[in-house]
Amino acid sequence: MAGLSLGLAPYLIARLPDADPGLIFWKTIIAGMAWQTVVSIGVLAWEGQGWTLDALRRGLWLRAPSLHGTKRANWAILWRLVPVGVLCVLAVDSAFGWLDAVLAARLPEWLVPSYADITALATAANKGNWSLLWIALVSSVFNYGLGEALFFHGILLPRMVQTFGRRAWAVNAVAFGLYHAHKAAVWPTVILSCVAYSWPAQYTRSIWPALLIHGFEGLVLIAAVLLVVLGGPL
């Protein structure tokens, strides 16, 4: 991701002066998230993972959530964990946004380019630009499902538990945050927010809390992009 966001994106932007730098950057990020899908499949193949639905459920924690210390499926727990997790993410942004500002002010300009801010795409020029919505949809598929979420909470977290035990959720959150080289200016809140994904996933031995809590961000993204495309208030 660092190579794509800090290497390939600036290279393409310099050589495609007529293209929107923000869209070029976003597309390289999507490519990085899609690559995580490939890596995830590679890890499963290397481990000799069975490809039946039951085997994948076990290997990727795609099973129903269960209370810690029990094996009984408890889908109802999602009604408590997901809203609380979403509120925690929102609270982190509000309470610790100042840490992002402090860090951003000390980072070199090349690490926090202006075109990396997706909100810069919210302009009148993108009214009626339906391709923007398709890009957002593809981005969401790999960000909140097949790529980033699958790799960190379906591949890494279950295997981190075998190495780090009860602390695996914390190690996973730090790794998940630091991987966001393309969001270096918001590392503090990203890492803290990741706890809201990894802890409930480890607690319930299920990927679903992480997918749903993280996926709420995708719903906000789609709604915001749709508003821009329809020419809503900017």
Order of alpha helices (4+ residues) and beta strands (2+ residues): alpha-alpha-alpha-alpha-alpha-alpha-alpha-alpha-alpha
